[in-house]
Amino acid sequence: MLEKMEIIMEEIQQEINTTESIDDSTDGIKQLREEYKKLKAENKQFKASAMNNALSSLGLQADKGIGKAVTKLYDGDVSVEAIKEFVAQEFGEVSSSEQPSNNVTNNVVEAQSRVEQLNQLGVNAEPTDISQEFRKFVSNPDISTRDKINAKLRMIDTLKDNK
């Protein structure tokens, strides 16, 4: 009986030793996980910094326009050439810098001049005779039958409203 007790005590002691070693190994795993999280956060900061540098060398800003889209979509090598190739593939050819404000003012001036030209022409966009336009539409062979019927029904409704 005493021998059995000694054997049981030895087994209990072995179990205690193994649980202590397991606790030691889990502490090591916890430390590794913490170190991994720390390195991952540092890597993210370095990638963001490298991406900002690469975008600025291309003339883009990471928080505006195409630069913002690239930072959200691009997940690859953060070299200038790789990012430039990605931008060209995804967004077409992009100049080395976004359009400066001079181009915006030029566009406004051009648009204003076009508006003035249209005002000088004085062309009315509405047809002078609705029935003539209606006949053209209905007699056009390229228009589907369904569209012709729909046009006729709308013309009837319009005539009713006008009376």
C-alpha positions as CSV (number, residue, x, y, z in Angstrom):
1,M,0.0,0.0,0.0
2,L,2.8,2.3,0.8
3,E,4.4,1.6,-2.6
4,K,1.1,2.6,-4.3
5,M,1.0,5.8,-2.4
6,E,4.6,6.6,-3.4
7,I,3.7,5.9,-7.1
8,I,0.7,8.2,-6.9
9,M,2.8,10.9,-5.2
10,E,5.4,10.7,-8.0
11,E,2.6,10.9,-10.7
12,I,1.2,14.0,-8.9
13,Q,4.7,15.6,-8.8
14,Q,5.2,14.9,-12.5
15,E,1.9,16.5,-13.3
16,I,2.8,19.6,-11.3
17,N,6.1,19.8,-13.2
18,T,4.5,19.5,-16.6
19,T,1.9,22.2,-15.8
20,E,4.7,24.5,-14.7
21,S,6.5,23.9,-17.9
22,I,3.3,24.5,-19.9
23,D,2.8,27.8,-18.0
24,D,6.4,28.7,-18.9
25,S,5.8,27.9,-22.6
26,T,2.6,29.9,-22.7
27,D,4.4,32.9,-21.3
28,G,6.9,32.5,-24.2
29,I,4.0,32.4,-26.7
30,K,2.4,35.4,-25.1
31,Q,5.7,37.3,-25.4
32,L,6.0,36.2,-29.0
33,R,2.5,37.4,-29.8
34,E,3.1,40.8,-28.2
35,E,6.3,41.1,-30.1
36,Y,4.5,40.2,-33.3
37,K,1.8,42.8,-32.7
38,K,4.5,45.4,-32.0
39,L,6.4,44.6,-35.2
40,K,3.2,44.5,-37.2
41,A,2.3,48.0,-36.0
42,E,5.8,49.3,-36.8
43,N,5.6,47.7,-40.3
44,K,2.3,49.4,-40.9
45,Q,3.8,52.8,-40.0
46,F,6.8,52.3,-42.2
47,K,4.6,51.2,-45.2
48,A,2.4,54.3,-44.7
49,S,5.4,56.6,-44.6
50,A,6.9,54.9,-47.7
51,M,3.6,55.2,-49.5
52,N,3.3,58.9,-48.7
53,N,6.9,59.5,-49.9
54,A,6.2,57.5,-53.2
55,L,2.9,59.3,-53.8
56,S,4.5,62.7,-53.1
57,S,7.2,61.9,-55.6
58,L,4.5,61.2,-58.2
59,G,2.8,64.5,-57.3
60,L,-0.2,62.9,-55.5
61,Q,-1.4,63.5,-52.0
62,A,-2.4,60.5,-49.8
63,D,-5.4,62.3,-48.4
64,K,-6.9,63.7,-51.6
65,G,-8.1,62.4,-55.0
66,I,-6.2,59.6,-56.7
67,G,-3.6,59.4,-54.0
68,K,-6.4,58.6,-51.4
69,A,-7.7,55.9,-53.7
70,V,-4.3,54.4,-54.2
71,T,-3.6,54.2,-50.5
72,K,-6.9,52.3,-50.0
73,L,-6.6,50.0,-53.0
74,Y,-2.9,49.3,-53.5
75,D,-1.3,46.5,-51.5
76,G,2.1,45.7,-53.0
77,D,5.6,46.9,-53.3
78,V,5.8,50.6,-52.2
79,S,8.4,51.6,-54.7
80,V,7.7,54.6,-56.9
81,E,7.8,52.6,-60.1
82,A,5.4,49.9,-58.8
83,I,2.9,52.6,-57.6
84,K,3.2,54.5,-60.9
85,E,2.4,51.3,-62.8
86,F,-0.6,50.6,-60.6
87,V,-1.9,54.1,-61.1
88,A,-1.5,53.8,-64.8
89,Q,-3.3,50.5,-64.9
90,E,-6.2,51.4,-62.6
91,F,-6.7,55.1,-63.4
92,G,-5.1,55.6,-66.8
93,E,-2.2,57.8,-67.5
94,V,-1.8,60.3,-64.7
95,S,0.5,63.3,-65.0
96,S,3.3,63.7,-62.5
97,S,1.2,66.1,-60.6
98,E,-2.5,66.6,-60.1
99,Q,-3.9,69.5,-62.0
100,P,-3.0,72.7,-60.4
101,S,-5.5,75.5,-59.7
102,N,-4.4,77.3,-62.9
103,N,-6.1,74.6,-64.9
104,V,-9.3,75.0,-62.9
105,T,-9.4,78.7,-63.5
106,N,-8.7,78.1,-67.2
107,N,-11.6,75.6,-67.3
108,V,-13.9,78.1,-65.7
109,V,-12.9,80.8,-68.2
110,E,-13.4,78.4,-71.2
111,A,-16.8,77.3,-69.9
112,Q,-17.9,80.9,-69.4
113,S,-16.9,81.7,-73.0
114,R,-18.8,78.7,-74.3
115,V,-21.9,79.8,-72.4
116,E,-21.6,83.3,-73.8
117,Q,-21.3,81.9,-77.3
118,L,-24.4,79.8,-76.8
119,N,-26.3,82.8,-75.5
120,Q,-25.2,84.8,-78.6
121,L,-26.6,82.0,-80.9
122,G,-29.9,82.3,-79.1
123,V,-31.1,78.9,-80.3
124,N,-34.2,77.6,-78.5
125,A,-33.8,74.0,-77.5
126,E,-37.5,73.3,-77.7
127,P,-39.0,72.4,-81.1
128,T,-41.2,75.0,-82.7
129,D,-43.8,72.5,-83.7
130,I,-44.4,69.5,-81.4
131,S,-46.6,67.7,-83.9
132,Q,-43.8,67.9,-86.5
133,E,-41.3,66.3,-84.1
134,F,-43.9,63.7,-83.1
135,R,-44.4,62.7,-86.8
136,K,-40.7,62.4,-87.3
137,F,-40.4,60.2,-84.3
138,V,-43.3,57.9,-85.2
139,S,-42.2,57.6,-88.9
140,N,-38.6,56.7,-88.0
141,P,-38.0,53.0,-88.9
142,D,-35.3,52.6,-86.3
143,I,-37.7,53.3,-83.4
144,S,-39.3,50.2,-81.9
145,T,-43.0,49.6,-82.1
146,R,-43.3,49.8,-78.3
147,D,-41.6,53.2,-78.2
148,K,-43.9,54.5,-81.0
149,I,-47.0,53.3,-79.1
150,N,-45.7,54.9,-75.9
151,A,-45.1,58.2,-77.8
152,K,-48.6,58.1,-79.2
153,L,-50.2,57.5,-75.8
154,R,-48.1,60.4,-74.3
155,M,-49.1,62.7,-77.1
156,I,-52.8,61.9,-76.4
157,D,-52.3,62.7,-72.7
158,T,-50.5,65.9,-73.6
159,L,-53.3,67.0,-75.9
160,K,-55.9,66.2,-73.2
161,D,-54.0,68.3,-70.7
162,N,-53.8,71.2,-73.1
163,K,-57.5,71.3,-73.7
